[in-house]
């Protein structure tokens, strides 16, 4: 498994969960892992392969992972009225760090 660049505690803080709200930790970790995986696949490279350390990963990419994982956690239905492929801003962040080749 790839080393996460955003921790469960980071996402719990982002979601404003309290210490006693730990029943969903396994679910939240799954969303976090999936968000990093999707973003890496969209970028075309592994984050730690490119930036070498967790602390070297740009804050905007870390924010995109947090936003995507939180959005998936809060919107668990497959289809919603307000559904969109990615939450606002995540696509822009990913695009700005993506390496394009033709």
Residue pairs with C-beta under 8 A, 6 or more apart in sequence:
1 33
2 36
2 37
2 40
2 46
2 48
3 48
3 54
4 32
4 33
4 36
5 36
5 47
5 48
5 54
5 57
5 61
5 62
5 65
6 32
6 35
6 36
6 62
6 65
6 66
6 69
8 25
8 28
8 29
8 32
10 62
10 66
11 28
11 31
11 32
11 66
11 69
11 70
11 73
12 21
12 25
12 28
14 66
14 70
15 28
15 70
15 73
15 74
24 73
27 73
28 69
28 73
31 69
31 70
31 72
31 73
32 65
32 69
34 69
34 72
35 65
35 66
35 68
35 69
35 72
36 47
36 65
38 68
39 47
39 61
39 64
39 65
39 68
39 90
39 94
40 46
40 47
42 94
42 98
43 50
43 94
43 97
43 98
43 99
44 98
44 99
45 99
47 57
47 61
48 54
48 57
51 57
51 58
58 97
60 93
60 96
60 97
61 93
61 97
63 93
64 89
64 90
64 93
64 94
67 87
67 89
67 90
68 86
68 87
68 90
71 86
71 87
71 90
75 82
75 83
77 83
85 91
86 94
